[in-house]
Amino acid sequence: MQVPARPHSTESKFRVLYLGTDLELMAALRQGLTEPDYRLVACADSNSAVLFLRSAIPYDLLLIDLEWRGAEGLKLARLAHRLRHRKRMPIVLVTEKKLSSDMKTSARRAGVQQSVTKRPDGGAVSKAIRQMIEKN
């Protein structure tokens, strides 16, 4: 048995930080955004989220589930937008239902570039992630 000339890369091209606890959405995203191209890093508590955001770990996109912590999710978006090394990182907000105009304004002020409504298959969210990452 011959050993390959060079080892296979275990690095992903794109790393997505997901702030939320929706297991069905995470499973759908892991199917739609397959490794090794995409790595989904999930974080379920706000203290850890702050640590992840402040760390030097590179993320290509921040995905925040609005139902996870409500307005606290927007506070984390604002934090990410204020951090020098995260300022250009796209932020996508995932919601159960369409946002009101007031909530859209609050999200935009927090640095959210796009909001996507959840569907059971996660297709719309996966598509939005791919589009945002390719755009940057």
ROFILO-406624 format. One line per 5 residues: number of its first residue (from 0); their letters; for each residue x, y, z of N, C-alpha, C, O. Coordinates in nm, 2 decimals. Each point is the difference from the previous one (the first is absolute). Layout:
! residues N
NUM = A = X Y Z X Y Z X Y Z X Y Z  ...
//
This chain:
! residues 136
0 = MQVPA = 0.08 -0.12 0.00 -0.08 0.12 0.00 0.09 0.12 0.00 0.08 0.02 0.09  -0.10 0.07 -0.19 0.07 0.12 -0.01 -0.06 0.12 0.08 -0.12 0.01 0.01  0.21 0.07 0.04 -0.05 0.12 0.08 -0.01 0.11 -0.11 0.09 0.02 -0.08  -0.20 0.06 0.09 -0.01 0.11 -0.09 0.12 0.10 0.01 0.06 0.01 0.11  -0.03 0.05 -0.22 0.12 0.09 -0.01 -0.02 0.12 0.10 0.09 0.04 0.06
5 = RPHST = -0.21 0.01 -0.05 -0.02 0.11 0.10 -0.13 -0.03 0.07 -0.10 -0.06 -0.06  0.09 0.09 0.19 -0.12 -0.03 0.08 -0.12 0.09 -0.05 0.02 0.11 -0.05  -0.14 -0.17 0.07 -0.12 0.08 -0.03 -0.02 0.11 0.10 0.03 -0.01 0.12  -0.07 0.12 -0.17 -0.02 0.12 0.09 -0.12 -0.02 0.09 -0.11 -0.05 -0.05  0.12 0.08 0.17 -0.11 -0.01 0.10 -0.06 0.14 0.02 -0.09 0.02 0.08
10 = ESKFR = 0.15 0.08 -0.14 -0.05 0.14 0.02 -0.12 0.02 -0.09 -0.01 -0.04 -0.11  -0.09 0.12 0.17 -0.11 0.04 -0.08 0.03 0.13 -0.07 0.08 0.08 0.05  -0.15 -0.06 -0.17 0.02 0.13 -0.07 -0.07 0.11 0.08 0.05 0.11 0.01  -0.17 -0.14 0.04 -0.08 0.10 0.06 -0.05 -0.05 0.14 -0.04 -0.11 0.02  0.05 0.20 0.08 -0.05 -0.03 0.13 -0.11 0.09 0.04 0.01 0.13 -0.01
15 = VLYLG = -0.12 -0.19 0.05 -0.13 0.08 0.04 -0.02 -0.02 0.15 0.00 -0.11 0.05  -0.02 0.22 0.02 -0.03 0.00 0.14 -0.15 0.01 0.02 -0.06 0.11 -0.04  0.00 -0.21 0.09 -0.15 0.00 0.02 -0.03 0.02 0.15 0.05 -0.08 0.08  -0.12 0.19 -0.05 -0.04 0.02 0.14 -0.15 -0.04 0.01 -0.09 0.07 -0.05  0.07 -0.18 0.11 -0.14 -0.05 0.01 0.00 -0.14 0.05 0.10 -0.06 0.03
20 = TDLEL = -0.23 0.01 -0.01 -0.01 -0.14 0.06 -0.10 -0.09 -0.09 -0.04 -0.10 0.05  0.01 0.15 -0.17 -0.10 -0.08 -0.08 0.07 -0.12 -0.06 0.08 0.02 -0.10  -0.10 -0.14 0.16 0.07 -0.12 -0.05 -0.04 -0.04 -0.14 0.09 -0.05 -0.08  -0.21 0.07 0.05 -0.05 -0.03 -0.14 0.07 0.09 -0.10 0.04 -0.05 -0.11  -0.03 0.18 0.14 0.07 0.09 -0.09 0.15 -0.04 -0.02 0.05 0.00 -0.11
25 = MAALR = 0.01 -0.03 0.23 0.14 -0.04 -0.01 0.02 -0.12 -0.09 0.09 -0.01 -0.08  -0.18 -0.09 0.10 0.01 -0.13 -0.08 -0.02 0.04 -0.15 0.07 -0.06 -0.09  -0.17 0.14 0.06 -0.02 0.04 -0.14 0.12 0.07 -0.06 0.03 -0.02 -0.11  0.02 0.11 0.19 0.12 0.08 -0.05 0.12 -0.09 -0.02 0.07 0.02 -0.10  -0.05 -0.12 0.19 0.11 -0.09 -0.02 -0.02 -0.09 -0.13 0.10 -0.04 -0.06
30 = QGLTE = -0.22 0.02 0.03 -0.02 -0.07 -0.13 0.01 0.09 -0.12 0.06 -0.05 -0.10  -0.10 0.17 0.11 0.01 0.09 -0.11 0.13 0.07 -0.02 0.04 0.03 -0.11  0.04 -0.02 0.22 0.13 0.06 0.00 0.10 -0.10 0.04 0.04 -0.01 0.11  0.00 -0.07 -0.20 0.08 -0.12 0.03 0.15 0.03 0.02 0.05 0.09 -0.06  0.01 -0.17 0.15 0.14 0.01 0.02 0.06 -0.08 -0.12 -0.06 -0.09 -0.05
35 = PDYRL = 0.18 0.13 0.01 0.10 0.08 0.06 -0.02 0.15 -0.04 0.07 0.09 0.05  -0.16 -0.06 -0.14 -0.01 0.14 -0.04 -0.05 0.09 0.11 0.05 0.11 0.02  -0.15 -0.15 0.06 -0.06 0.08 0.10 0.02 -0.07 0.14 -0.02 -0.12 0.01  0.04 0.20 0.09 0.01 -0.05 0.13 -0.10 0.09 0.08 0.01 0.12 0.01  -0.11 -0.19 0.05 -0.10 0.07 0.08 0.04 -0.01 0.15 0.01 -0.11 0.05
40 = VACAD = 0.02 0.22 0.01 0.03 0.00 0.15 -0.12 0.06 0.07 -0.04 0.11 -0.02  -0.02 -0.20 0.10 -0.12 0.04 0.08 0.03 0.04 0.14 0.09 -0.06 0.06  -0.16 0.17 -0.02 0.02 0.05 0.14 -0.14 0.02 0.06 -0.08 0.07 -0.06  0.06 -0.12 0.18 -0.13 0.00 0.05 -0.02 0.10 0.12 -0.11 0.01 0.05  0.22 0.05 0.00 -0.02 0.09 0.11 0.08 0.13 -0.03 0.10 0.00 -0.06
45 = SNSAV = -0.16 0.11 0.12 0.05 0.13 -0.04 0.14 0.03 0.05 0.08 0.07 -0.06  -0.04 -0.12 0.18 0.14 0.02 0.05 0.10 -0.06 -0.09 0.10 0.06 -0.03  -0.13 -0.18 -0.02 0.09 -0.07 -0.09 0.00 0.08 -0.14 0.11 0.01 -0.06  -0.22 0.04 0.02 -0.01 0.07 -0.12 0.09 0.12 0.00 0.07 0.03 -0.10  -0.07 0.04 0.21 0.09 0.12 0.02 0.15 -0.04 -0.02 0.08 0.06 -0.06
50 = LFLRS = -0.05 -0.18 0.13 0.14 -0.05 -0.01 0.04 -0.03 -0.15 0.10 0.03 -0.04  -0.20 -0.10 -0.03 0.03 -0.04 -0.14 0.02 0.13 -0.08 0.09 0.00 -0.08  -0.18 0.10 0.10 0.01 0.12 -0.08 0.13 0.08 0.03 0.06 0.05 -0.09  -0.02 -0.05 0.21 0.12 0.08 0.04 0.13 -0.08 -0.04 0.11 0.06 -0.01  -0.12 -0.19 -0.01 0.12 -0.08 -0.03 0.05 0.03 -0.14 -0.06 0.07 -0.08
55 = AIPYD = 0.18 -0.12 0.06 0.07 0.02 -0.13 -0.04 -0.11 -0.10 0.04 0.00 -0.11  -0.13 -0.09 0.15 -0.05 -0.10 -0.09 -0.07 0.06 -0.12 -0.09 0.08 0.02  0.13 -0.11 -0.14 -0.06 0.06 -0.12 -0.14 -0.06 -0.03 -0.02 -0.12 0.00  -0.08 0.21 -0.02 -0.13 -0.04 -0.04 -0.04 0.08 -0.13 0.03 0.12 -0.01  -0.09 -0.19 -0.08 -0.03 0.07 -0.13 -0.14 0.06 0.01 -0.04 0.08 -0.08
60 = LLLID = -0.04 -0.13 0.18 -0.14 0.05 0.01 -0.05 -0.03 0.14 0.03 -0.10 0.06  -0.11 0.20 -0.01 -0.07 -0.02 0.13 -0.15 -0.02 -0.03 -0.06 0.08 -0.06  0.01 -0.19 0.11 -0.14 -0.04 -0.02 -0.07 0.00 0.14 0.04 -0.07 0.09  -0.14 0.16 -0.08 -0.06 0.02 0.13 -0.15 -0.04 -0.01 -0.07 0.05 -0.08  0.03 -0.14 0.17 -0.14 -0.04 0.01 -0.08 0.09 0.09 0.03 0.00 0.12
65 = LEWRG = -0.12 0.08 -0.17 -0.07 0.10 0.08 -0.08 -0.06 0.11 -0.01 0.06 0.11  -0.04 -0.18 -0.13 -0.08 -0.07 0.11 0.09 -0.05 0.11 -0.04 -0.03 0.11  0.17 0.02 -0.14 0.10 -0.05 0.10 0.00 0.09 0.13 -0.02 -0.05 0.11  0.04 0.18 -0.13 0.00 0.09 0.11 -0.07 0.13 -0.02 0.01 0.10 0.08  -0.08 -0.09 -0.19 -0.07 0.12 -0.04 0.09 0.12 -0.02 0.10 -0.01 -0.07
70 = AEGLK = -0.12 0.12 0.14 0.07 0.12 -0.01 0.15 -0.01 0.04 0.09 0.07 -0.05  -0.06 -0.17 0.13 0.14 -0.03 0.04 0.08 -0.04 -0.12 0.12 0.03 0.00  -0.18 -0.10 -0.09 0.07 -0.03 -0.13 0.04 0.12 -0.07 0.11 0.00 -0.06  -0.19 0.10 0.06 0.03 0.13 -0.07 0.12 0.07 0.07 0.08 0.07 -0.06  -0.08 -0.08 0.20 0.11 0.05 0.07 0.14 -0.06 -0.04 0.10 0.06 -0.01
75 = LARLA = -0.11 -0.20 -0.01 0.12 -0.07 -0.05 0.04 0.04 -0.14 0.12 0.01 -0.03  -0.22 0.02 -0.05 0.03 0.05 -0.14 0.07 0.14 0.01 0.09 0.02 -0.07  -0.14 0.06 0.16 0.06 0.13 0.02 0.15 -0.01 0.05 0.09 0.07 -0.05  -0.07 -0.16 0.14 0.13 -0.03 0.05 0.09 -0.04 -0.11 0.11 0.05 -0.02  -0.15 -0.15 -0.06 0.08 -0.05 -0.12 0.03 0.12 -0.09 0.11 0.01 -0.05
80 = HRLRH = -0.21 0.07 0.02 0.02 0.11 -0.09 0.10 0.11 0.05 0.06 0.07 -0.08  -0.06 -0.06 0.21 0.10 0.10 0.07 0.14 -0.06 0.00 0.10 0.08 0.01  -0.08 -0.21 0.00 0.13 -0.06 0.01 0.08 0.02 -0.13 -0.05 -0.03 -0.11  0.17 0.08 0.12 0.08 0.04 -0.12 0.02 -0.12 -0.09 -0.02 0.01 -0.12  0.05 -0.13 0.18 0.02 -0.12 -0.09 -0.12 -0.07 -0.05 0.01 -0.09 -0.07
85 = RKRMP = -0.13 0.14 0.12 -0.13 -0.06 -0.05 -0.08 0.10 -0.08 -0.11 -0.03 -0.05  0.15 0.15 0.04 -0.07 0.11 -0.06 -0.06 -0.04 -0.14 -0.11 0.04 -0.03  0.19 -0.10 -0.05 -0.04 -0.04 -0.14 -0.07 -0.13 -0.01 -0.04 -0.04 -0.11  0.03 -0.03 0.22 -0.06 -0.13 0.00 -0.16 0.01 -0.03 -0.06 0.07 0.08  0.01 -0.14 -0.18 -0.14 0.01 -0.02 -0.08 -0.06 0.12 0.04 -0.10 0.06
90 = IVLVT = -0.16 0.16 -0.03 -0.09 -0.05 0.10 -0.13 -0.02 -0.06 -0.06 0.08 -0.06  0.01 -0.21 0.08 -0.13 -0.04 -0.04 -0.09 -0.03 0.12 0.04 -0.07 0.09  -0.16 0.12 -0.09 -0.10 -0.03 0.10 -0.10 -0.10 -0.05 -0.06 0.02 -0.10  0.04 -0.13 0.18 -0.10 -0.10 -0.03 -0.12 0.02 0.09 0.01 0.02 0.12  -0.13 -0.02 -0.18 -0.12 0.03 0.07 -0.11 -0.10 -0.03 0.00 -0.07 -0.10
95 = EKKLS = -0.09 0.05 0.19 -0.12 -0.09 -0.02 -0.10 0.06 -0.09 -0.05 -0.07 -0.09  0.03 0.20 0.09 -0.09 0.07 -0.08 0.06 0.13 -0.05 0.11 0.04 0.04  -0.17 0.02 -0.14 0.05 0.12 -0.06 0.01 0.11 0.10 -0.08 0.01 0.09  0.19 0.07 -0.10 0.02 0.11 0.10 -0.09 0.12 -0.02 -0.03 0.03 -0.12  -0.01 0.03 0.23 -0.07 0.13 -0.01 0.10 0.10 -0.05 0.12 -0.02 0.00
100 = SDMKT = -0.18 0.14 -0.04 0.09 0.10 -0.05 0.09 0.06 0.11 0.12 0.03 -0.03  -0.17 -0.03 0.15 0.08 0.05 0.12 0.12 -0.10 0.02 0.11 0.05 0.03  -0.14 -0.18 -0.03 0.10 -0.10 0.02 0.10 0.00 -0.11 0.12 -0.01 0.02  -0.16 0.04 -0.14 0.09 0.01 -0.12 0.10 0.11 0.03 0.12 -0.01 -0.03  -0.18 0.12 0.07 0.09 0.12 0.03 0.10 -0.03 0.11 0.11 0.04 -0.01
105 = SARRA = -0.16 -0.10 0.12 0.09 -0.03 0.11 0.11 -0.10 -0.05 0.12 0.02 0.04  -0.16 -0.12 -0.12 0.10 -0.09 -0.05 0.10 0.06 -0.09 0.12 -0.02 0.02  -0.16 0.11 -0.10 0.09 0.07 -0.09 0.10 0.09 0.08 0.12 0.00 -0.03  -0.17 0.07 0.13 0.08 0.08 0.08 0.10 -0.08 0.08 0.11 0.04 0.04  -0.14 -0.17 -0.01 0.09 -0.09 0.07 0.11 -0.06 -0.09 0.09 -0.06 0.05
110 = GVQQS = -0.11 0.08 -0.18 0.10 -0.05 -0.09 -0.04 -0.12 -0.08 0.08 -0.06 -0.07  -0.21 0.02 0.08 -0.05 -0.11 -0.07 -0.02 0.04 -0.15 -0.06 0.10 -0.03  0.12 -0.18 -0.06 -0.01 0.03 -0.14 -0.13 -0.07 -0.06 -0.05 0.05 -0.10  0.01 -0.16 0.15 -0.11 -0.07 -0.06 -0.08 -0.08 0.11 0.06 -0.05 0.10  -0.19 0.04 -0.12 -0.08 -0.09 0.09 -0.06 -0.11 -0.09 -0.05 0.03 -0.11
115 = VTKRP = 0.04 -0.15 0.17 -0.06 -0.11 -0.08 -0.10 -0.07 0.09 0.03 -0.02 0.12  -0.14 -0.02 -0.18 -0.10 -0.07 0.08 0.03 -0.15 -0.01 0.04 -0.05 -0.10  -0.05 -0.02 0.22 0.03 -0.14 0.01 -0.10 -0.08 -0.08 -0.12 0.03 0.00  0.17 -0.14 -0.06 -0.09 -0.10 -0.05 0.06 -0.13 0.04 0.12 -0.01 0.03  -0.20 -0.10 -0.02 0.04 -0.13 0.06 0.13 -0.05 -0.07 0.08 -0.07 0.07
120 = DGGAV = -0.07 0.09 -0.20 0.11 -0.06 -0.07 0.13 0.09 0.01 0.11 -0.05 -0.04  -0.12 0.17 0.09 0.12 0.09 0.01 0.05 0.05 -0.13 0.10 0.06 0.00  -0.17 -0.09 -0.11 0.05 0.04 -0.13 0.02 0.15 -0.02 0.10 0.04 -0.05  -0.19 0.04 0.10 0.01 0.14 -0.02 0.11 0.06 0.08 0.07 0.09 -0.04  -0.04 -0.15 0.16 0.11 0.05 0.08 0.13 -0.04 -0.06 0.09 0.08 -0.01
125 = SKAIR = -0.08 -0.20 -0.04 0.12 -0.05 -0.06 0.03 0.09 -0.12 0.12 0.03 -0.03  -0.22 -0.01 -0.05 0.02 0.09 -0.12 0.05 0.14 0.03 0.09 0.05 -0.06  -0.15 0.01 0.17 0.04 0.13 0.04 0.14 0.00 0.05 0.08 0.09 -0.03  -0.04 -0.19 0.10 0.14 -0.01 0.05 0.10 -0.01 -0.12 0.09 0.08 -0.01  -0.12 -0.17 -0.09 0.09 -0.01 -0.11 0.01 0.13 -0.08 0.11 0.05 -0.04
130 = QMIEK = -0.23 0.02 0.02 0.00 0.13 -0.07 0.08 0.10 0.07 0.08 0.08 -0.06  -0.09 -0.06 0.19 0.07 0.10 0.08 0.15 -0.03 0.00 0.08 0.09 -0.01  -0.04 -0.22 0.02 0.14 -0.03 0.01 0.06 0.02 -0.14 0.11 0.06 -0.01  -0.18 -0.10 -0.10 0.06 0.02 -0.13 0.01 0.15 -0.04 0.09 0.04 -0.07  -0.18 0.04 0.13 0.00 0.15 -0.03 0.12 0.06 0.06 0.05 0.10 -0.05
135 = N = 0.00 -0.15 0.16 0.11 0.06 0.07 0.13 -0.06 -0.04 0.10 0.04 0.05
//
